[in-house]
């Protein structure tokens, strides 16, 4: 898929993608078909080195990655208490918590077609 993206992009074109970041992939047996199925629907988890290597192997240049940090559970007790805060404060809180944990939920990757 990355090689196809490289093929259809014009020279200097950019690709931006997000992938699961260092996620533990749990599996369970599907009650309908009996096959082992990922709980989250994700089949692969990535880290910055793996994503960079995949993009570079496909032919992209100037690859950069960064984690995103939607770590604060907005549905839990803390979420109900803090839900009244403006979105920009949620974002700062997520980045602060995620940076301390060194674990973003998603890895954003950016690269350029030569």
N, C-alpha and C positions, 0 to 999 in steps of 0.2 A: 504494500500500500504506500510506503514511503517513496519507493522508486517511481510509482505512478504519479505521486504528488510532484516529485522532482521533474518528471517528464512534462506534465501539463503546465507547470509554472513557467512564466517568462523569466529570462535571465534577470537576476536581482529581485525576483519575487520572493515572498516570505511565507513560511509556514509557521503557524502557532497551533500547538495542540496541548491537551491536558490528558494525563494518564494517572491511574492509581499510584500513590507514592508509598513505597515500602509497606504495603498492606499485607497482613496475614490473611491468606485466602482460605476460608473454611469451606468444607464440602459436606453435603448431606445427600441421602438417597431420596430421589424424587418419588413421591407417593403415586404419581401417575404412570411413569414409565419404568421406574426401578433403577434408572441410571444415576451415577454420582453426578451431582450438580453443584456448582459454586453458589454459596448462599447469597453473595452480593451480585452475582452475574459476571464478575471479573474473572478472567482466566489467567491473567498475568499481572504482576506488580512490578513496578520499575523504581530504580533509583537514578540519580543524576548521571552516574557513570554509564549505566546501561542505556539510558535514553540518548545520551550524547554519542555513544558508540554506534547505535542503530542509525541515527541521523547522518553521522559522518560516513558510515558504510554505504548508505544510500546515495551519497554524493553531495550532501549539504555542507555548507561552510558557516563559519561564525555562529556555532551552536551555543546557546545559553539556556540555562534552566534555573528555575526557582520554585520552591515549595509555596503552596498556598495554605492558609491556616484556618479553615473553618472548624476549629476544634471545640469551641464552647457549645455545649448541648443546649440548644435554644428551646427544646421541648421539656427538659427536666426542670427541677425546682429552681436552679439558678437562672435558667432561661425565662421562667415565668416571673421571677423577681426582677430580672434585668431587662426584660422585653421592652420596657418603656423607654430605654435609652435610644438615642438617634443611631442610625445605621453606621455612621462614621465612627462612633465610639465602639460599636460591636466589632468593626473591622480592626481597630487598634487593639482591642482586647484579644481577638483571635490571633493576631500577629504576635502579640506579647506572649500569650500562652504557647503558641506553636513554636516560637523561637526558643523558649526555655526548654520545651520538650524535644527540640530539634527534629520534629516530625510533622510535616504538613500532610494533610489528607490527599492533596493532589499535587502533582508535579507539572508545572507549565514549562513547555519547551518552545524555543524560538530559533529558527534557522533560516538561512538565505540560500537561494539557488545561485550557483556561480554563473 
